[in-house]
Amino acid sequence: MSGQKILVLKGILYAAGVLFLTLKAGLGITYSVYQTMNHMRADFWFPTNPFSGVAVLLLAVCIAVLLSTYHVLQKNGSLIERIRVEVE
């Protein structure tokens, strides 16, 4: 696998991890707090459309940051090459 493919997969895993934690822990805490303060017995609802939009945006940002970092590092040469130049 090339370096770019690995970084794209890494970006997807970062985004998926954040979204998983948000859905599991964040939604659980939100629901618990909502139920303790819900004296009028209003229904709890989850805003799926805004969450989906933010999820797509988060995925794009995670991938873009890693790929831009990859391109900057490739332009400057590998770490080993830069160390060799500094030592010599």
C-alpha contacts under 8 A as a table, 3 or more apart, distances in Angstrom:
res1	aa1	res2	aa2	distance
1	M	5	K	6.38
1	M	6	I	6.73
2	S	5	K	5.42
2	S	6	I	6.44
3	G	6	I	5.21
3	G	7	L	6.23
4	Q	7	L	5.09
4	Q	8	V	6.18
4	Q	67	L	6.79
4	Q	70	Y	7.47
5	K	8	V	5.08
5	K	9	L	6.22
6	I	9	L	5.13
6	I	10	K	6.08
7	L	10	K	4.84
7	L	11	G	6.08
7	L	63	I	7.33
7	L	66	L	6.16
7	L	67	L	6.70
8	V	11	G	5.05
8	V	12	I	6.24
8	V	63	I	5.54
8	V	66	L	7.41
8	V	67	L	7.32
9	L	12	I	5.03
9	L	13	L	6.16
10	K	13	L	5.04
10	K	14	Y	6.17
10	K	63	I	7.92
11	G	14	Y	5.09
11	G	15	A	6.23
11	G	59	L	7.06
11	G	62	C	4.91
11	G	63	I	4.70
11	G	66	L	6.76
12	I	15	A	5.19
12	I	16	A	5.98
12	I	59	L	6.26
12	I	62	C	7.14
12	I	63	I	6.87
13	L	16	A	4.96
13	L	17	G	5.95
14	Y	17	G	5.18
14	Y	18	V	6.30
14	Y	62	C	7.07
15	A	18	V	5.22
15	A	19	L	6.11
15	A	55	A	7.78
15	A	58	L	6.31
15	A	59	L	5.40
15	A	62	C	6.49
16	A	19	L	5.10
16	A	20	F	5.93
16	A	59	L	7.98
17	G	20	F	5.10
17	G	21	L	6.20
18	V	21	L	5.24
18	V	22	T	6.06
19	L	22	T	4.94
19	L	23	L	6.05
19	L	55	A	7.13
20	F	23	L	5.19
20	F	24	K	6.03
21	L	24	K	5.20
21	L	25	A	5.56
21	L	26	G	6.89
22	T	25	A	5.70
22	T	26	G	4.70
22	T	27	L	6.59
23	L	26	G	5.67
23	L	27	L	5.18
23	L	28	G	7.58
24	K	27	L	5.80
24	K	28	G	6.04
25	A	28	G	5.17
25	A	29	I	6.09
26	G	29	I	5.26
26	G	30	T	6.04
27	L	30	T	4.99
27	L	31	Y	5.98
28	G	31	Y	5.20
28	G	32	S	6.16
29	I	32	S	5.13
29	I	33	V	6.17
30	T	33	V	5.27
30	T	34	Y	5.99
31	Y	34	Y	4.99
31	Y	35	Q	6.11
31	Y	44	F	7.50
32	S	35	Q	5.24
32	S	36	T	6.36
33	V	36	T	5.26
33	V	37	M	6.42
34	Y	37	M	5.30
34	Y	38	N	5.84
34	Y	44	F	7.71
35	Q	38	N	4.98
36	T	39	H	7.81
38	N	41	R	5.53
38	N	42	A	6.61
39	H	42	A	7.97
47	P	50	P	5.90
47	P	51	F	6.26
48	T	51	F	5.09
48	T	52	S	5.96
49	N	52	S	5.14
49	N	53	G	6.29
50	P	53	G	5.09
50	P	54	V	6.20
51	F	54	V	5.13
51	F	55	A	6.03
52	S	55	A	4.97
52	S	56	V	6.30
53	G	56	V	5.28
53	G	57	L	6.27
54	V	57	L	4.95
54	V	58	L	5.98
55	A	58	L	5.07
55	A	59	L	6.16
56	V	59	L	5.11
56	V	60	A	6.23
57	L	60	A	5.13
57	L	61	V	6.19
58	L	61	V	5.14
58	L	62	C	6.12
59	L	62	C	5.25
59	L	63	I	6.28
60	A	63	I	5.31
60	A	64	A	5.95
61	V	64	A	5.05
61	V	65	V	6.00
62	C	65	V	5.51
62	C	66	L	6.44
63	I	66	L	5.38
63	I	67	L	6.13
64	A	67	L	5.18
64	A	68	S	5.96
65	V	68	S	5.26
65	V	69	T	6.13
66	L	69	T	5.16
66	L	70	Y	6.16
67	L	70	Y	4.92
67	L	71	H	6.25
68	S	71	H	5.14
68	S	72	V	6.26
69	T	72	V	5.16
69	T	73	L	6.17
70	Y	73	L	5.20
70	Y	74	Q	6.10
71	H	74	Q	5.04
71	H	75	K	6.14
72	V	75	K	5.18
72	V	76	N	6.48
73	L	76	N	5.21
73	L	77	G	6.21
73	L	78	S	6.81
74	Q	77	G	5.09
74	Q	78	S	6.43
76	N	82	R	7.93
77	G	81	E	6.27
77	G	82	R	6.57
78	S	81	E	5.27
78	S	82	R	6.37
79	L	82	R	5.15
79	L	83	I	6.20
80	I	83	I	5.13
80	I	84	R	6.20
81	E	84	R	5.11
81	E	85	V	6.29
82	R	85	V	5.17
82	R	86	E	6.30
83	I	86	E	5.13
83	I	87	V	6.12
84	R	87	V	5.17
84	R	88	E	6.14
85	V	88	E	5.39
